[in-house]
Amino acid sequence: MPKSARKPEVFTKLISRLEKAKGFALYFAVTDDPLFQRAFVLATKAELKRPVVEVEISPAMDIPLSQFIAQRLEEASDSPVALVYSPDLFISNESLKIGGEIFNDMSNNQGKYILLRCPLLFIISPVVRGLITALLPEIFELVSAEFLLPSFLISELELSPFFAPQEPRQWVDLFDPLRKGLRGRSPEARRDKATLDYVMGVIFLHLREFAKARKLLRKSRECFRELGDARLQRYPWMWLMKCELETNHFAQARKLAEEYRDYTEKFGTNDDLAFAITLQYLIESAEGNLEKARQFLLEALDMASDDSQQKGMILDFLGDLSDEMGELEEAVEWYQEALEFSREFGYKAREAETLYKLGGVLAELGRTQEAIEAYRDALKLHRQLDGKPYIAETAYALAYTLNAEGDFKEAEKFAKEALYTARRIGYQERAADALLMLGEIASEKGELEQAKSYYLEAKAEYEELEDPLGMARVLTRLGELAADEGEYEQAKEFITQALKLAPKVKDEMLHLRAIFIRGFISFDQGRFGDARRWFEKFLKKLEAVELPEAIRNDLETYVLNALTKCYVELDRLEESLEASKRLLELNRKRGNAAVIILNLLLIGDIYADQEKWEEAEAAFNEAMDMVEEFKGERADYLKAQVHINLARLKTSTGAFEEAIEHLNQIRELDVKPEELPQEIQMLEKLLEQKAAQSSETSDEDERAD
């Protein structure tokens, strides 16, 4: 296969469109990284057969852009391609004005333009975005960066859209020949070589080829240092630090950050220094030194300019850190301050991202309605900005929260939006998650066939992704669904597959859920020995999982109820008694009187089966004391249950008169005969038999006398 064929297909398509453009093409290479901007310009120049004119613009330009471009085009032959780029455009407040001028100038031109929309275009002001939207139908042919920039080229300190998943090796094939082919010792040639060293270093880092990445990033940094370019040094320095973090070389990463801080204190601006301090925060956070990380962030916040995006990013980081430290109320406060900042300066994309994170914290705090509102506001902004990856993420989070609240209609609507958007941009992970959620919603609504269809679609997606966690989740749901439909063998097959994935999946709650379902499959089949083993395994694993006490108690109570019945059915009375006592302890904490009464009756029954009559009567009497005070809707039914158990006990001990008295008490209660038919009939029959036996014994005694 020719080497060029292995370059990213989206890049070669872009080149083809630029070649065919009439007049001249205006190609915006706007990313959040000026070195990647330059690398794209170099790659485009190398690939195009048409003459190229580079146009670097900045807010400091003193003539209109159209005049500036015209002057540059005069130097070229016919039909040139103007590669227009800017390291600063759209990323600072003073540059927003020139953004508007650029598009106004374009509207007066007769050329054919191609706009390459890249990540940072999402954060331009509404005014400039409005101009773009208005002009697009007339003079723009849109080439979306959603199909150009892969996620590994986006700085993790800025926005991180989930752009098309291109193979990193394809980008090696694009940039590496350029890097190796550069010659010359002029400052410009050396800067371009350092730029491509940097780009290749970042790509190798994402390929986890750390030795190559480290070597190239160091070469790039040293070259920029020799050239005296303080602005560009920060980029290789930052990625070198990330390389050390990825390989757990925290000491080396810390040393690099300290060196960069020293450098910016001597040669950089306050915002450069704030950025350097933020790098120190990232190191301490990665190593788990969260309090020290917070101190660096607070220092960086004091250093950052009041109107810089750096300040907004730091406020967001403070919210993230507070969330990680479990200080959720403080996280809310930082996110709200970050929102005020973004709204004041018109940073719509950052506002949307902060709203998304705020929604997550509010949901964790149980402030669900506020969380839903935050997610709705974030989604509205992402729709305005046409940030499809963010739309998919936020719609999914909103659907998840609504589903947890039981609002299935709204949850379904947003889950479908997440699915549709994710599929449009090839974001397969989120599409699979949305399908899984739609299955859960359909199951809750009783639409079991529809649920199964969604689950099977999700399963196919997770299989293709080779995602063990996703597979375990959907297999568990399929097992649960099959069990609900009485398809127990199929249910066991699904759950067995899910449990086999447990070593690969670090999700203890999911593992617990699978064991839980597996136990109840056997329980529902009446296979109490098998169910007992699964329930005991569940309770042992539950001890090792960190959970809120209320949730832990609920799970333990539910399983102990079933486990106790297993022990009774298996005639393992001592174990059933021990489980029942633990169950009683848990139910006393929950304070549900009706459940406690039934629990006491179960304990009394177990004692009676062991012929421990005094202990049995004590449990029944305690239940009677409680039922006399019980004012619930089913009070008489519970009283009848207690009387039945006492009547059965008295019959077993030969106290027939007392047994008959308890039966008479039942007849005075507001309980329909059909509610307790078997218990009463069996007891009355037993009393008749006992009375007959007693009469026979009495006659025999009289004859003997």
C-alpha positions as CSV (number, residue, x, y, z in Angstrom):
1,M,0.0,0.0,0.0
2,P,1.4,3.4,-0.9
3,K,2.6,5.4,2.1
4,S,0.3,8.3,1.3
5,A,-2.8,6.0,1.4
6,R,-2.1,5.4,5.1
7,K,-2.4,9.1,6.0
8,P,-5.7,10.1,7.7
9,E,-8.5,9.9,5.1
10,V,-10.1,13.0,6.4
11,F,-7.0,15.0,5.7
12,T,-6.6,13.8,2.2
13,K,-10.2,14.6,1.5
14,L,-9.6,18.1,2.8
15,I,-6.7,18.5,0.5
16,S,-8.8,17.3,-2.5
17,R,-11.4,20.0,-1.7
18,L,-8.8,22.7,-1.4
19,E,-7.4,21.7,-4.8
20,K,-10.8,22.1,-6.4
21,A,-11.7,25.4,-4.8
22,K,-12.4,28.3,-7.2
23,G,-10.7,31.6,-6.8
24,F,-8.8,31.0,-3.6
25,A,-9.6,29.1,-0.5
26,L,-9.4,30.5,3.0
27,Y,-8.4,27.7,5.3
28,F,-8.6,28.4,9.0
29,A,-6.4,26.2,11.1
30,V,-7.7,27.2,14.5
31,T,-6.8,24.8,17.4
32,D,-6.0,25.3,21.0
33,D,-2.4,24.7,20.3
34,P,-0.3,27.0,18.1
35,L,2.2,24.4,17.3
36,F,-0.4,22.0,16.0
37,Q,-1.7,25.0,14.0
38,R,1.7,25.3,12.4
39,A,2.0,21.6,11.8
40,F,-1.3,21.5,9.9
41,V,-0.1,24.4,7.8
42,L,3.2,22.6,7.0
43,A,1.3,19.4,6.2
44,T,-1.2,21.2,3.9
45,K,1.6,23.0,2.1
46,A,3.5,19.8,1.5
47,E,0.4,18.0,0.2
48,L,-1.1,20.7,-2.1
49,K,-0.1,21.1,-5.7
50,R,-1.3,24.7,-5.8
51,P,0.8,27.6,-4.6
52,V,0.3,28.5,-1.0
53,V,0.3,31.8,0.8
54,E,0.6,31.7,4.6
55,V,-1.3,34.4,6.5
56,E,-0.7,34.6,10.2
57,I,-3.1,37.1,11.9
58,S,-3.2,38.6,15.3
59,P,-5.2,41.2,17.3
60,A,-2.3,43.6,16.8
61,M,-2.8,43.9,13.0
62,D,-3.1,47.6,12.0
63,I,-4.8,47.1,8.6
64,P,-8.0,45.3,7.6
65,L,-7.6,41.6,7.1
66,S,-8.9,41.6,3.5
67,Q,-6.2,44.2,2.7
68,F,-3.6,42.2,4.5
69,I,-4.5,39.0,2.6
70,A,-4.6,40.9,-0.7
71,Q,-1.1,42.1,-0.2
72,R,0.1,38.6,0.5
73,L,-1.7,37.2,-2.5
74,E,0.0,39.7,-4.9
75,E,3.2,37.9,-4.1
76,A,1.9,34.6,-5.4
77,S,0.9,33.2,-8.8
78,D,-2.7,32.4,-9.9
79,S,-5.2,30.5,-7.8
80,P,-3.3,30.4,-4.6
81,V,-4.6,28.8,-1.4
82,A,-4.4,31.2,1.5
83,L,-3.7,29.4,4.8
84,V,-5.0,31.7,7.4
85,Y,-4.2,31.0,11.1
86,S,-3.7,32.7,14.3
87,P,-2.1,31.6,17.6
88,D,-4.3,34.0,19.5
89,L,-7.6,34.3,17.6
90,F,-10.7,33.6,19.7
91,I,-8.7,32.6,22.8
92,S,-8.5,36.0,24.5
93,N,-11.0,38.8,25.0
94,E,-9.1,41.4,23.0
95,S,-9.0,39.0,20.0
96,L,-12.8,38.7,19.8
97,K,-13.1,42.1,18.0
98,I,-10.9,41.0,15.2
99,G,-12.9,37.8,14.8
100,G,-15.9,40.0,13.8
101,E,-13.8,42.0,11.5
102,I,-12.4,38.9,9.8
103,F,-15.9,37.6,8.8
104,N,-17.1,41.1,7.8
105,D,-14.1,41.4,5.5
106,M,-14.9,38.0,4.0
107,S,-18.5,39.0,3.3
108,N,-17.2,41.7,0.9
109,N,-15.0,39.3,-1.0
110,Q,-15.9,37.4,-4.2
111,G,-13.7,34.3,-3.5
112,K,-14.7,30.8,-2.6
113,Y,-13.9,30.1,1.0
114,I,-13.5,26.9,3.0
115,L,-13.8,27.2,6.8
116,L,-12.1,24.5,8.8
117,R,-14.1,24.5,12.1
118,C,-11.8,23.4,14.9
119,P,-12.4,22.9,18.7
120,L,-11.7,26.4,19.9
121,L,-14.3,27.9,17.5
122,F,-16.8,26.6,20.0
123,I,-15.8,29.3,22.5
124,I,-16.1,32.4,20.3
125,S,-18.5,35.1,21.2
126,P,-22.2,34.8,20.2
127,V,-21.8,37.9,18.0
128,V,-19.0,36.3,16.0
129,R,-20.7,33.0,15.8
130,G,-23.8,34.8,14.5
131,L,-21.8,36.3,11.8
132,I,-20.4,32.9,10.8
133,T,-23.9,31.4,10.7
134,A,-25.2,34.3,8.6
135,L,-22.4,34.0,6.1
136,L,-22.2,30.3,5.7
137,P,-25.0,29.9,3.1
138,E,-23.4,32.5,0.8
139,I,-19.7,32.2,0.9
140,F,-18.6,29.2,3.0
141,E,-18.3,25.5,2.3
142,L,-18.1,24.0,5.8
143,V,-15.6,21.3,6.6
144,S,-16.3,20.2,10.1
145,A,-13.3,19.4,12.4
146,E,-15.5,16.8,14.0
147,F,-14.2,14.6,11.2
148,L,-10.7,16.0,11.2
149,L,-9.1,16.4,14.6
150,P,-8.7,13.2,16.6
151,S,-9.1,13.4,20.3
152,F,-5.4,12.8,21.0
153,L,-4.5,16.1,19.4
154,I,-6.6,18.2,21.8
155,S,-4.8,19.6,24.8
156,E,-6.3,18.1,28.0
157,L,-5.9,21.4,29.7
158,E,-8.5,22.9,27.4
159,L,-11.7,21.5,25.9
160,S,-11.6,17.8,25.1
161,P,-14.2,16.9,22.5
162,F,-14.5,13.3,21.4
163,F,-13.6,13.9,17.8
164,A,-13.3,11.2,15.1
165,P,-11.2,8.3,16.4
166,Q,-8.4,8.3,13.8
167,E,-5.6,5.9,14.2
168,P,-2.5,7.7,15.7
169,R,-0.3,5.8,13.3
170,Q,-1.9,7.6,10.4
171,W,-0.9,10.9,11.9
172,V,2.7,9.6,12.3
173,D,2.6,8.9,8.5
174,L,1.4,12.4,7.9
175,F,3.9,14.4,10.1
176,D,7.0,12.2,10.4
177,P,8.1,12.5,6.7
178,L,7.8,16.3,7.0
179,R,9.9,16.3,10.1
180,K,12.7,14.2,8.6
181,G,12.6,16.1,5.4
182,L,13.2,19.6,6.9
183,R,16.6,21.1,6.2
184,G,18.3,24.4,6.9
185,R,19.6,26.3,9.9
186,S,17.6,29.5,9.6
187,P,15.5,30.4,12.7
188,E,12.3,29.7,10.7
189,A,13.5,26.3,9.6
190,R,14.6,25.4,13.1
191,R,11.3,26.6,14.5
192,D,9.4,24.4,12.1
193,K,11.6,21.4,12.9
194,A,11.0,22.0,16.6
195,T,7.3,22.3,15.9
196,L,7.2,18.9,14.2
197,D,9.4,17.3,16.9
198,Y,6.8,18.5,19.4
199,V,3.8,17.2,17.4
200,M,5.4,13.8,16.9
201,G,6.4,13.7,20.6
202,V,2.7,14.2,21.6
203,I,1.5,11.5,19.1
204,F,4.1,9.0,20.4
205,L,3.0,9.8,23.9
206,H,-0.5,8.9,23.0
207,L,0.9,5.7,21.4
208,R,2.5,5.1,24.8
209,E,6.0,5.0,23.2
210,F,7.4,7.1,26.0
211,A,11.1,6.9,25.1
212,K,10.5,8.3,21.7
213,A,8.0,10.9,23.1
214,R,10.5,12.1,25.7
215,K,13.4,12.4,23.3
216,L,11.4,14.5,20.7
217,L,9.7,16.7,23.3
218,R,13.1,17.5,24.9
219,K,14.6,18.4,21.5
220,S,11.7,20.7,20.8
221,R,11.9,22.4,24.2
222,E,15.7,23.0,23.8
223,C,15.3,24.4,20.3
224,F,12.6,26.9,21.4
225,R,14.8,27.8,24.4
226,E,17.8,28.5,22.1
227,L,15.6,30.5,19.8
228,G,14.5,32.6,22.8
229,D,10.8,31.8,22.3
230,A,9.3,31.9,25.8
231,R,5.7,31.6,24.5
232,L,6.2,28.3,22.7
233,Q,8.4,26.6,25.3
234,R,5.4,26.0,27.5
235,Y,3.9,23.4,25.2
236,P,6.8,20.8,25.0
237,W,7.4,21.5,28.7
238,M,3.8,20.7,29.6
239,W,3.8,17.4,27.6
240,L,7.2,16.3,28.9
241,M,5.6,16.7,32.4
242,K,2.6,14.6,31.2
243,C,5.0,12.0,29.9
244,E,6.6,11.6,33.3
245,L,3.2,11.4,35.0
246,E,2.1,8.7,32.6
247,T,5.2,6.6,33.6
248,N,4.7,7.4,37.3
249,H,7.9,9.4,37.5
250,F,6.4,11.9,39.9
251,A,9.7,13.3,41.1
252,Q,10.9,14.1,37.6
253,A,7.5,15.6,36.7
254,R,7.7,17.8,39.8
255,K,11.2,18.9,38.8
256,L,10.1,19.9,35.3
257,A,7.2,21.9,36.7
258,E,9.4,23.7,39.2
259,E,11.9,24.5,36.4
260,Y,9.1,25.8,34.2
261,R,7.8,27.9,37.1
262,D,11.3,29.4,37.6
263,Y,11.5,30.2,33.9
264,T,8.1,31.9,33.8
265,E,8.9,34.0,36.9
266,K,11.9,35.4,35.0
267,F,10.6,35.7,31.5
268,G,6.8,35.2,31.4
269,T,3.6,37.1,32.2
270,N,1.4,36.7,35.3
271,D,-0.8,34.4,33.3
272,D,2.2,32.3,32.2
273,L,3.1,32.0,35.8
274,A,-0.5,31.0,36.7
275,F,-0.3,28.3,34.0
276,A,3.0,27.0,35.5
277,I,1.5,26.8,39.0
278,T,-1.5,25.0,37.5
279,L,0.9,22.4,36.2
280,Q,2.2,21.9,39.8
281,Y,-1.4,21.4,40.8
282,L,-1.9,18.7,38.2
283,I,1.2,16.8,39.5
284,E,0.1,16.9,43.2
285,S,-3.4,15.9,42.2
286,A,-2.2,12.9,40.2
287,E,-0.1,11.8,43.1
288,G,-3.0,12.1,45.5
289,N,-1.6,15.1,47.5
290,L,-4.9,16.9,47.3
291,E,-4.4,19.5,50.0
292,K,-1.1,20.6,48.5
293,A,-2.8,20.6,45.1
294,R,-5.4,23.0,46.4
295,Q,-2.8,25.4,47.7
296,F,-1.2,25.6,44.2
297,L,-4.6,26.3,42.7
298,L,-5.4,29.1,45.1
299,E,-1.9,30.6,44.4
300,A,-2.6,30.3,40.6
301,L,-6.0,32.0,41.1
302,D,-4.4,35.0,42.8
303,M,-1.9,35.2,39.9
304,A,-4.2,34.9,36.9
305,S,-5.6,38.0,35.2
306,D,-9.2,38.8,36.1
307,D,-10.3,38.6,32.4
308,S,-8.2,35.6,31.3
309,Q,-9.5,32.2,30.4
310,Q,-6.8,30.9,32.7
311,K,-8.8,32.2,35.7
312,G,-12.0,30.4,34.5
313,M,-10.0,27.2,34.1
314,I,-8.6,27.5,37.6
315,L,-12.0,28.1,39.2
316,D,-13.2,24.9,37.4
317,F,-10.3,23.0,38.7
318,L,-11.0,24.1,42.2
319,G,-14.5,22.7,41.8
320,D,-13.1,19.5,40.4
321,L,-10.7,19.2,43.3
322,S,-13.3,19.8,45.9
323,D,-15.5,17.2,44.3
324,E,-12.6,14.7,44.4
325,M,-12.0,15.5,48.1
326,G,-15.7,14.9,48.9
327,E,-16.3,18.5,49.8
328,L,-19.4,18.7,47.6
329,E,-20.9,21.9,48.9
330,E,-17.6,23.7,48.4
331,A,-17.4,22.2,44.9
332,V,-20.9,23.8,44.2
333,E,-19.6,27.2,45.3
334,W,-16.5,27.0,43.1
335,Y,-18.5,25.9,40.1
336,Q,-21.0,28.7,40.7
337,E,-18.2,31.3,40.8
338,A,-16.8,29.8,37.6
339,L,-20.2,30.2,36.0
340,E,-20.3,33.9,37.0
341,F,-16.9,34.4,35.4
342,S,-17.8,32.6,32.1
343,R,-21.1,34.5,31.8
344,E,-19.5,37.9,32.5
345,F,-16.9,37.3,29.7
346,G,-19.1,35.4,27.3
347,Y,-17.2,32.0,27.5
348,K,-20.2,29.9,26.5
349,A,-18.4,26.6,26.0
350,R,-16.8,26.8,29.4
351,E,-20.1,27.9,31.0
352,A,-21.7,24.8,29.5
353,E,-18.9,22.5,30.7
354,T,-19.2,23.9,34.2
355,L,-23.0,23.5,34.3
356,Y,-22.5,19.8,33.3
357,K,-20.1,19.3,36.2
358,L,-22.3,21.2,38.6
359,G,-25.2,19.0,37.6
360,G,-23.1,15.9,38.6
361,V,-22.3,17.3,42.1
362,L,-25.8,18.4,42.7
363,A,-27.1,15.0,41.8
364,E,-24.6,13.4,44.2
365,L,-25.8,15.8,47.0
366,G,-29.4,14.6,46.3
367,R,-30.4,18.0,45.0
368,T,-31.9,16.3,42.0
369,Q,-34.2,19.0,40.6
370,E,-31.3,21.5,40.7
371,A,-29.1,19.0,39.0
372,I,-31.7,18.5,36.2
373,E,-31.9,22.2,35.7
374,A,-28.1,22.5,35.4
375,Y,-28.0,19.7,32.9
376,R,-30.8,21.3,30.9
377,D,-29.0,24.6,30.8
378,A,-25.8,22.9,29.8
379,L,-27.5,21.0,27.0
380,K,-29.2,24.2,25.7
381,L,-25.8,25.9,25.4
382,H,-24.1,22.9,23.8
383,R,-26.9,22.8,21.2
384,Q,-26.3,26.5,20.5
385,L,-22.6,25.9,20.0
386,D,-23.3,22.7,18.0
387,G,-20.8,20.8,20.1
388,K,-22.1,17.3,19.3
389,P,-19.8,15.3,21.6
390,Y,-20.9,17.5,24.5
391,I,-24.6,17.2,23.4
392,A,-24.3,13.4,23.6
393,E,-22.6,13.5,27.0
394,T,-25.0,16.0,28.6
395,A,-28.2,14.5,27.1
396,Y,-27.0,11.1,28.5
397,A,-26.3,12.6,32.0
398,L,-29.7,14.3,32.0
399,A,-31.5,11.1,30.9
400,Y,-29.6,9.1,33.7
401,T,-30.8,11.6,36.4
402,L,-34.4,11.7,35.1
403,N,-34.5,7.9,35.0
404,A,-33.3,7.7,38.6
405,E,-36.1,10.0,39.5
406,G,-38.7,7.7,37.8
407,D,-39.5,10.3,35.0
408,F,-39.2,7.7,32.3
409,K,-40.9,9.7,29.5
410,E,-38.4,12.6,29.8
411,A,-35.5,10.2,30.4
412,E,-36.4,8.3,27.2
413,K,-36.5,11.5,25.2
414,F,-33.0,12.6,26.2
415,A,-31.5,9.1,26.0
416,K,-32.7,9.0,22.4
417,E,-31.1,12.4,21.7
418,A,-27.8,11.1,23.2
419,L,-28.0,7.9,21.0
420,Y,-28.8,9.9,17.8
421,T,-26.0,12.4,18.4
422,A,-23.4,9.9,19.4
423,R,-24.1,7.8,16.3
424,R,-23.8,10.8,14.1
425,I,-20.3,11.5,15.2
426,G,-19.2,7.9,15.7
427,Y,-19.0,8.2,19.4
428,Q,-19.7,4.5,19.9
429,E,-19.1,4.3,23.7
430,R,-21.8,6.8,24.5
431,A,-24.2,5.2,21.9
432,A,-23.8,1.9,23.6
433,D,-24.5,3.4,27.0
434,A,-27.6,5.2,25.7
435,L,-28.9,1.9,24.3
436,L,-28.4,0.3,27.6
437,M,-30.3,3.1,29.4
438,L,-33.1,2.9,26.9
439,G,-33.4,-0.8,27.7
440,E,-33.6,-0.1,31.4
441,I,-36.3,2.5,30.8
442,A,-38.3,0.1,28.6
443,S,-38.0,-2.6,31.3
444,E,-39.3,-0.2,33.9
445,K,-42.2,0.6,31.7
446,G,-43.0,-3.1,31.3
447,E,-42.0,-3.1,27.6
448,L,-39.9,-6.2,27.9
449,E,-39.5,-7.0,24.2
450,Q,-38.4,-3.5,23.5
451,A,-36.0,-3.7,26.4
452,K,-34.5,-6.9,25.1
453,S,-34.0,-5.3,21.7
454,Y,-32.2,-2.3,23.1
455,Y,-30.0,-4.6,25.3
456,L,-29.0,-6.8,22.4
457,E,-28.1,-3.7,20.4
458,A,-26.0,-2.4,23.3
459,K,-24.4,-5.8,23.6
460,A,-23.3,-5.8,20.0
461,E,-21.8,-2.3,20.4
462,Y,-19.9,-3.3,23.6
463,E,-18.6,-6.5,21.9
464,E,-17.2,-4.4,19.0
465,L,-15.6,-2.0,21.5
466,E,-14.2,-4.9,23.5
467,D,-15.5,-3.1,26.6
468,P,-15.6,-5.6,29.5
469,L,-17.4,-3.2,31.8
470,G,-20.1,-2.5,29.2
471,M,-20.5,-6.2,28.5
472,A,-20.8,-7.1,32.1
473,R,-23.5,-4.4,32.6
474,V,-25.6,-5.4,29.6
475,L,-25.3,-9.2,30.3
476,T,-26.4,-8.5,33.9
477,R,-29.5,-6.7,32.6
478,L,-30.3,-9.4,30.0
479,G,-30.0,-12.0,32.8
480,E,-32.4,-10.0,35.0
481,L,-34.8,-9.6,32.1
482,A,-34.8,-13.3,31.3
483,A,-35.4,-14.1,34.9
484,D,-38.4,-11.8,35.0
485,E,-39.8,-13.6,32.0
486,G,-39.2,-17.0,33.7
487,E,-36.5,-17.9,31.2
488,Y,-34.2,-19.2,34.0
489,E,-31.7,-21.2,32.0
490,Q,-31.1,-18.3,29.6
491,A,-30.9,-15.9,32.6
492,K,-28.2,-18.1,34.3
493,E,-26.2,-18.2,31.0
494,F,-26.2,-14.4,30.8
495,I,-25.3,-13.9,34.5
496,T,-22.5,-16.6,34.3
497,Q,-21.0,-14.7,31.3
498,A,-21.2,-11.4,33.3
499,L,-19.5,-13.0,36.4
500,K,-16.7,-14.4,34.2
501,L,-15.9,-10.7,33.3
502,A,-15.6,-9.8,37.0
503,P,-11.7,-10.0,37.1
504,K,-11.5,-7.5,34.3
505,V,-14.1,-5.1,35.7
506,K,-13.4,-2.9,38.7
507,D,-17.1,-2.3,39.5
508,E,-17.9,-3.9,42.8
509,M,-21.6,-2.9,42.7
510,L,-22.1,-4.4,39.3
511,H,-20.5,-7.7,40.6
512,L,-22.8,-7.6,43.6
513,R,-25.8,-7.1,41.3
514,A,-24.9,-10.1,39.2
515,I,-24.5,-12.3,42.3
516,F,-27.7,-11.0,43.7
517,I,-29.7,-11.9,40.5
518,R,-28.0,-15.3,40.2
519,G,-29.1,-16.1,43.7
520,F,-32.7,-15.1,43.1
521,I,-32.8,-17.1,39.8
522,S,-32.1,-20.3,41.9
523,F,-34.4,-19.1,44.7
524,D,-37.3,-18.6,42.2
525,Q,-36.7,-22.1,40.8
526,G,-36.9,-23.6,44.3
527,R,-33.2,-24.6,44.2
528,F,-32.6,-23.4,47.8
529,G,-29.2,-25.1,48.2
530,D,-27.8,-23.3,45.2
531,A,-29.5,-20.0,46.2
532,R,-28.0,-20.3,49.7
533,R,-24.5,-20.4,48.3
534,W,-25.0,-17.3,46.1
535,F,-26.7,-15.3,48.9
536,E,-23.9,-16.2,51.3
537,K,-21.4,-15.1,48.7
538,F,-23.3,-11.9,48.2
539,L,-23.3,-11.1,52.0
540,K,-19.5,-11.8,52.2
541,K,-18.7,-9.5,49.3
542,L,-21.1,-6.8,50.6
543,E,-18.9,-6.5,53.7
544,A,-15.9,-5.4,51.6
545,V,-17.8,-2.8,49.6
546,E,-17.9,0.8,50.8
547,L,-21.6,1.9,50.8
548,P,-23.8,4.4,52.7
549,E,-25.2,2.6,55.7
550,A,-28.8,2.9,54.6
551,I,-28.1,1.3,51.2
552,R,-26.0,-1.4,52.8
553,N,-28.8,-2.2,55.4
554,D,-31.4,-2.3,52.6
555,L,-29.4,-4.8,50.5
556,E,-28.5,-7.0,53.5
557,T,-32.1,-7.1,54.7
558,Y,-33.5,-8.1,51.3
559,V,-31.0,-10.9,50.9
560,L,-31.2,-12.1,54.5
561,N,-35.0,-12.5,54.1
562,A,-34.4,-14.9,51.2
563,L,-31.5,-16.6,52.8
564,T,-33.4,-17.3,56.0
565,K,-36.1,-19.0,53.9
566,C,-33.4,-21.1,52.2
567,Y,-32.1,-22.2,55.6
568,V,-35.6,-23.1,56.7
569,E,-36.4,-25.1,53.6
570,L,-33.0,-26.9,53.9
571,D,-33.8,-27.7,57.6
572,R,-30.7,-25.8,58.7
573,L,-32.4,-24.4,61.8
574,E,-29.4,-22.9,63.6
575,E,-28.3,-21.0,60.6
576,S,-31.8,-19.8,59.9
577,L,-32.1,-18.6,63.5
578,E,-28.8,-16.7,63.3
579,A,-29.9,-15.1,60.0
580,S,-33.3,-14.2,61.5
581,K,-31.8,-12.5,64.5
582,R,-29.5,-10.4,62.2
583,L,-32.5,-9.6,60.1
584,L,-34.4,-8.5,63.3
585,E,-31.5,-6.2,64.2
586,L,-31.5,-4.6,60.8
587,N,-35.3,-4.2,60.8
588,R,-35.2,-2.5,64.2
589,K,-32.8,0.1,62.7
590,R,-35.2,0.7,59.8
591,G,-38.1,1.1,62.3
592,N,-40.7,-0.7,60.2
593,A,-43.0,-2.1,62.9
594,A,-44.9,-4.5,60.6
595,V,-41.7,-6.0,59.3
596,I,-40.3,-6.4,62.8
597,I,-43.5,-8.2,63.9
598,L,-43.2,-10.7,61.0
599,N,-39.6,-11.1,61.8
600,L,-40.4,-12.0,65.4
601,L,-43.0,-14.6,64.2
602,L,-40.3,-16.2,62.0
603,I,-37.9,-16.4,64.9
604,G,-40.6,-17.9,67.1
605,D,-41.4,-20.5,64.4
606,I,-37.8,-21.5,64.2
607,Y,-37.6,-22.0,68.0
608,A,-40.8,-24.0,67.8
609,D,-39.4,-26.3,65.1
610,Q,-36.5,-26.9,67.5
611,E,-39.1,-27.5,70.3
612,K,-37.6,-24.6,72.3
613,W,-41.1,-23.7,73.5
614,E,-40.2,-20.9,76.0
615,E,-38.0,-19.0,73.5
616,A,-40.7,-19.4,70.8
617,E,-43.4,-18.1,73.2
618,A,-41.2,-15.1,74.2
619,A,-40.8,-14.1,70.5
620,F,-44.5,-14.5,69.9
621,N,-45.4,-12.5,73.0
622,E,-43.1,-9.7,72.0
623,A,-44.8,-9.7,68.6
624,M,-48.2,-9.5,70.4
625,D,-47.0,-6.5,72.5
626,M,-46.0,-4.7,69.3
627,V,-49.1,-5.6,67.4
628,E,-51.3,-4.2,70.2
629,E,-49.6,-0.8,69.6
630,F,-49.6,-1.0,65.8
631,K,-52.0,1.4,64.1
632,G,-51.2,0.6,60.5
633,E,-53.7,-0.3,57.8
634,R,-53.1,-4.0,58.2
635,A,-53.2,-4.1,62.0
636,D,-55.9,-6.8,62.3
637,Y,-54.2,-9.0,59.7
638,L,-50.9,-8.9,61.7
639,K,-52.8,-9.6,65.0
640,A,-54.4,-12.6,63.3
641,Q,-50.9,-13.8,62.3
642,V,-49.7,-13.6,65.9
643,H,-52.7,-15.4,67.3
644,I,-52.3,-18.2,64.7
645,N,-48.7,-18.7,65.7
646,L,-49.6,-18.7,69.4
647,A,-52.5,-21.1,68.8
648,R,-50.1,-23.4,66.9
649,L,-47.6,-23.2,69.8
650,K,-50.3,-24.0,72.4
651,T,-51.5,-26.9,70.4
652,S,-48.0,-28.3,70.2
653,T,-47.6,-28.1,73.9
654,G,-51.1,-29.5,74.6
655,A,-52.6,-26.3,75.9
656,F,-55.8,-26.7,73.8
657,E,-58.0,-24.3,75.7
658,E,-55.5,-21.5,75.2
659,A,-55.2,-22.5,71.5
660,I,-58.9,-22.3,71.1
661,E,-59.0,-18.9,72.8
662,H,-56.5,-17.6,70.2
663,L,-58.6,-18.9,67.4
664,N,-61.7,-17.2,68.9
665,Q,-59.7,-13.9,69.0
666,I,-59.0,-14.2,65.3
667,R,-62.8,-14.4,64.6
668,E,-63.3,-11.1,66.4
669,L,-60.8,-9.3,64.1
670,D,-61.7,-7.5,60.9
671,V,-60.0,-10.2,58.7
672,K,-61.8,-11.9,55.9
673,P,-61.7,-15.7,56.1
674,E,-60.2,-15.9,52.6
675,E,-57.2,-13.9,53.7
676,L,-56.0,-16.7,56.1
677,P,-57.9,-19.8,54.9
678,Q,-55.1,-22.3,55.0
679,E,-53.7,-21.3,58.3
680,I,-57.1,-21.3,60.1
681,Q,-58.4,-24.5,58.5
682,M,-55.2,-26.4,59.2
683,L,-55.2,-25.2,62.8
684,E,-58.8,-26.0,63.4
685,K,-58.3,-29.5,61.9
686,L,-55.3,-30.0,64.1
687,L,-57.3,-28.9,67.2
688,E,-60.0,-31.4,66.3
689,Q,-57.4,-34.2,66.0
690,K,-55.8,-33.2,69.3
691,A,-59.2,-33.0,71.0
692,A,-60.1,-36.5,69.7
693,Q,-56.8,-37.9,70.9
694,S,-57.3,-36.3,74.3
695,S,-60.8,-37.8,74.5
696,E,-59.5,-41.3,73.6
697,T,-56.8,-41.0,76.2
698,S,-59.4,-39.9,78.8
699,D,-61.7,-42.9,78.0
700,E,-58.8,-45.3,78.2
701,D,-57.9,-43.9,81.7
702,E,-61.6,-44.3,82.8
703,R,-61.7,-48.0,81.7
704,A,-58.4,-48.6,83.4
705,D,-59.8,-47.3,86.6
